[in-house]
Amino acid sequence: MGSLTISNKTLNRYFGYLKNLDNATKKNLIIKLTKSLELKPKKETDLKSLFGAWEDNRDADEIISDIKNSRVAKTNTVSFE
């Protein structure tokens, strides 16, 4: 998830709302904010895992032929008799 940067003016406005919270809620908010500061290691993505989802023993020409043969013509015929 990306980071959001806000100005001091906006931060002070938020603090104006938050300072009136009860102590238990403030503590819970502090805990959540503190946990959000902890750095989580990024998962390394193996590029090979992103490929190879299509498994087929036909060659490209056969696949193209099958796709073309499976098409259904959608024609709206209007007769003017």
N, C-alpha and C positions, 0 to 999 in steps of 0.2 A: 504494500500500500504506500502511496506517496505521502510526502510531508506537506503540511499546510503552515505557511508562515503568515503571522498577522502582526499588525503594527502595535506599538505600545498603547495607542489610544483605544484600539479595539480590545486589547488585553485588559486595560483598566476598566472598560465597560463590563467585560465578563466578570472581573473581580468584584465589581459593584453588585452584581447579582449573587455571586457565590459567597460573599462575606456574610450574608444574612442567613446562611444555612446553619443547621444545628451542628454541634461538634462531631457527632457520630458520622453524619453525612460528609463533613469535611475530611475526616480521617479516611473514609472509604474512597473519596475522590483522590486524596493524596496517595493511597496505596495503588489505585488504578493508574495514576499518572506515573508513579515510580516504576511500576511493572512495565509500562509502555516505553520507558527509557532503556530497559535491558536489551542489549544487542542479541539478536537471534542469528545464528549462523545461516547463511544462505545455502540452499540446497543446490548442489551442482547438477546440471542437466546434461545427460549424455545425449549428444546430438543423434547418435545412431538410434536411440529409442524413439525419436520423432518420425522416423522413416520406416517403411516396410509394412505398413498396415494392409496394403493390397497384396494379396497372394493369389496368383493365378498362373496356370501353366500354359495359357493361350498366348500367342504372340500378339503384338499390337494390331496387326491387320484384322485378325479374327475378332478381337474385342471391338474395334471400330465397326466392323461388319455387323456384329450382334447388336450394337447400340442402334445403328441405322435401321436394321430390320425390326427392332422392337418399337419404333416410333409409331404413333397413331396420328393420322391426319385429322385435325379438327377443322372441318370446313362447315361454314354456315351457308348452306345453299338456299337461295331465295329464287323462286321461280316467278316470272312475270308473265303469266298466261292471260 
